[in-house]
């Protein structure tokens, strides 16, 4: 069914185009609206007839899903707006904002259902369950499972956090409806009312889903550490170019799906032809855009690559730094040769997720370098990585 819908409504499959992303988003939202309207109406009717708070709660949950799909649809529409003078990087983050709104709606519904559930536990009533009610609930579980798979596939195709949030919500809904189904079967076969407890479980599932989704969305809005696989791909791509010895100080700015801004430093031979090196850098920036759909700015760092003493001292320095901590690294290594003193100047990178005594690190490295030969003096800048 998912493939059929895509075939019918999406003609251009190039998700790198904003228009194509928008069409996938609209298809996802429209499908969610139709399915959830049907489910909410049917559940609300049978819930009122059966006097079941858990079924009514499940119906209200589906109604909020309709609202979530509408908000997602609006978000996709706004995110497709073209670049203007006030928004030079476009409106892609609107997808994150609408996802945040959806997450808030999910939490609000969860809290309301939680209160209703507690009241039903205190004042229990036996719902009037029949075979038709049970059959409808079974169909509802299957339908929500399909909707989860549908959202998940669309989210993967266009890398959308908003649609991924809808997928989380759908799998939570299917579990919630399954709990309601169990409650209905128990009421019919055993004459025992666990309706309030079933509704309570439903509300807990909704709250958990909302919390998980809102955390992911807030992380995206605040700025997350880039995907390690994406960084690895960038580093591997850089190795393919002549005269590029290595790259460092990689930074990634996310302005919405398909709108990444990347910058890094590329080490190039200090004695290389500056025009040739510039051409290589230009070509790399263009190739990265075409391959990874990211705008890239590359800063050239000239280093000496054919001097044995410099190479040996760099290797030695890297070795002692790794002995201190295998996660440490160095870059921008250069040497200034004075009459009685040789300065080894470099940046030492430490992980961002831990606290380090930078002065102690500098002191240890300086001491070991000076012990090798008292003419060597280390000039170190300790910095943290953004990846």
N, C-alpha and C positions, 0 to 999 in steps of 0.2 A: 504493500500500500504506500509506504514512504517513497519508494522509487517511482511509483506511478504518479504521485503528486508532484514530485520534482520534475519528472518528464513532461507533465502537462503544463506546469506553470513557470518553469525555469528553462528558457531556451539557451541563454548564454551561460556556460558553466565556469567561466573565468572569475573566480572569487576575488581576484586581485582588483577587479573593478568595483568601485563603490556602488554603482547601479545594481550589479549582480548581488552584492551583499545585501542591499536593501530589499531585493526581490525575495531572497531566502528568508530574511527577517519578517517580511510581510506575510509570506506563506506560512511560516511558523506561527505567527500571532493569530492569523485568520483561522487556521486549523484549531488552535487552542481555544479560541472564542466559541467556535461552532460546537466542538465536542463538550466543553464545559457548560455551555448554556443548556444543552440537551440533558446532560447528567444532573445538573443542579435542579432543573424543573422536575424531572422524574423522581429524584430523591426527595425533594421537598414535598411533593404530593404524597408519596408513600409514607414519608416520615410523619406527616400530619395525620394521615389516616390511621397509621399504626400507633400514634402517640409515642413515638420513639425519639428521645432527645439526641441519641447518637446518630440516627439517620439524618435528622434535621441539621445537626452540627456538620455532618459530612456534606450535606447539600450547600450549606453556607460557605463551607471551605471551597467548594467548586465555584460558587459565585465570585469569591475573591480571586479565584484563578482567572475568571473572565476579565476582571479588572486588571490583573497582572498582565494579561496578554494585550489588553488595550494600551496600557502604559508602555509595554515593550514595543508595540507597533509605533506609537508616537515617538519613542526614542530613536528607533531605526529611521523614521522619516526625517527627524531633525538632524541626525548624525550624517545624513547624506548631503546636507547643505554644502554648497561649494565654499572654498576658502574666501574670506573677505578681509578687508583691511584691519579689522579688529581681532580676527582669528586666523592668523597666518598658517596655523597647523590644522585648520579645519575644525569640525565639530564632533569628532569621533568619540570623545569622552562622554558624550551624551548617553551612549549605550551604558556606560558605567553608572551614570546618575539615575537613569530609569531602572537599572537593575537594583540600585539602592532603594528606590521607592517601592519596588516590588517586594523587596526583603522586609521593609517596614510594615507593609500591608500584611505579609505572612505572620509577623510577630503579633500584630494587633489582633488578628483573627484568633491566633493561638491563645492569647490572654483572655479574650472574651469567652471562648469555648471552655477554657479552664474554669472560669467562674460558674458557667452554666452546669458544668459537670459536677462540681462540688455540691451545688444545690440539688441536683438530681440524686446524688449519692445520699444526701441527708433525707430527701423526700422521694424515695423510690416508688415507681409505678411500673406494673407489668405491661409492656407494649403488646399490641395485637398483631402478631406476625403470622403471615400466611405464605404459601408456596410461591406466589407471584413476587412477593417482597424479596424472598431469598434468591430467586432467579435473577431479578433485576440487579441485586447487589453483586452477584457473581459476574454478570455482564459488565458492571461498572468497574470491578477489579481488573478484568481483562482489558477493558478499554483504556484505563489509566496506565497499565503496563505498556500497551502499544504506544500511548502518547509519550511516555518516558523514553522509549526507544527512538521515536520520531524526533523528539527534541534533542536527544543525545547525538543523533546522526547529523542534524542540521548544525548544532553547536560545533561539532568537530569539523565540519566542512568549512565553516566561515570563522571559526575561532571566536565565538561570541560568549562572553561571560553572562550576558542577560539571558540568553536562551539556555545556557547551562544551568542557570538558577531555576528556570522553569522545569528543566528535566529533574532536578533535585526535588522540586515541589511535587512533581507527578509521581515519582517513586514513593515519596512520603504519603501521598494521597492513596496510592494503591494499597499500601500497608494499613493505612487508617481504615479504609473501606473493608479490608479483610477482617480487621478487628470488629468492626460494626457487624459484618456478616456472621462472625462467630457468636456475637452477642445475640443476634436475631435467632440463630439456630438453637442456642441454649434456652432462650425464652420460649420458643415453640415446642421443643422436645421435653424440657425439664420443668417448665413453668417457673423459672427463676429469673428475676430481673437483675442483670448486670449491666444494664443500659448506661447508667451513670459512670461506671468504671470504664466501660468501653469508650465513652465520650472523653473521659479523662485521658486515656491512652492516646486517643486521636489528637487531643490538644497538645500533649507532650511531644508527639511526633512533629506536629506543626511548628512548635516552638524550637525544637532542635534543628529542623530544616531551616527555619528563618535565621537562627543564630549562625549556623554554618555558612549560609549564603551571604549574610550581611558581613561576616568577617572577611570573606574572600573579596567582596566588592570594595569594602573600605581599604583593604590592602592595595587594591588596584588604584584607587583614588589617591592614596597617600604616596604611592610609588613603591613598587616591589623590586626585589632583586631579580634581574633578568633570568630567563630560562637558561640553565647551564648548557643545555643542548644547543641553543642558539649561539651562545658565546663560543662553544667548541667549534661550531660550523664556521663562524667568522675567523677563528684562529687557523683552522685547517685551510680555509680559502686563501688567507694571507700568505701561507707557505708556498703557494703556487707561483708567486711573482718573483722575478729576478730582482736582486739587490735589496730585498726585504729580509733583514736578519731576524726580526721578531717584532711583536707588537705588545703594547702594555697600556695601562691607564684607560681601559675600555669603559665607556659610559653609554648607557642605553636609556633614552627617555621615551616613555610610552604615551602617545597622544590619542590612544584608541586603537582598536583592531586595524591592522594594516597601516598604521601611522607611527612607525618607530624612527627615532632620530638617534644615530649611533656616532660616536666619536672615539678615536684612539690615537696613540702615538705609534709610528712605525720607525724602527731603527734601520737606517740606511748608511752606506759607506761614506765616511767623511770626505774621502777623496774622489767620490763619484761625480759624474757629470750632472750638475744640478738640473739642467734642462731634461735630461733623460730620466732622472729620478722623478721629476715633476710629472712627466708624461705617464710614468708607471703608476704614480699615486692617483692621477686623474682617471686612468683606466680602471684601477681597483675600485674607486668610488662608484664609477658607472656600473661595473660588473656586480658589485654588492647590491646596488639598487635593483638591478634586473633579476638577480637570483633570490634575494631575501626581501625585496620590496621595502627597503629602508634607506633613508637619506643619510649618507655617511660623510663625515668630515675627518680628514686624516692629517695629523701633525707630523712633520718629518723630524726625527731625532738623529743627527749625524754621529756616528761612532767609528772609531778606528778598528778595522777588521783584519789588517795584515801585519800587526805589530806583535811579535811573540811575547815580549815582556807584558804588554797590556793584556793579551789573551790569558797568559799564565796567571797573572794577578787577579783577573776577573774570575777564572776558574777556582782559584784558591779562596777568594772572598765568598763566592757562592757556596763553596764547600763548608766553610766555617759558619755561615749563616744558616745553612740547612742543618748543621749539627746542633745549633741552638733550638731550632724548631723546623720540622720538615715542611710546615706550611708557609714559612717565610720565603721571600724571593727578592731579587735585586734587578734593577734596570738603570738605564742611563749611566752606565759605568764609563768613566774617563779618568785620565791621569794627566796631571800637570807637573812637568819635570823641572824642578828648581835646582840650584847649585848644590844645596845640602839637604833639600827636602823634596820629597815627591808626594803630592796629594792624590789620594784615591777618592774621587768624588762620585757618589752614587745615591740612588734612592733605595730604601729598604721597605718592602711592603709586608704588612702584617694583616692577619684576618680582622674583619670588622666586628665579628660577633663575640670577641673576647677582649678583656681589659689587659693591657700590657704596660709594664714600666719602661717607657721608651728611652729614658735616660740610662737605665741599666742595660738595655739592649745595645745602645750606642757605645757605652763604656766597654762592654765585653768584646764587641767586634773590633773596636779601635785597638784594644789591648792585644788581641791575637794577631792583628795585622802588623802592629808595631814590633811584636816579638819576632815575627818572621825576618824583619830587617828594620833597624831603627831609623832608616831614612824614609820609611813609608808612614804616612799619616792619613787616617781615614776621615773624610768629611761626609757625614751621613745625614740624610733627611729621611725620617721614618714617616710613612704614610699608610693609609688603609685603602683597601680595594673597594670599588663600587659594584663588583660582580660576585 
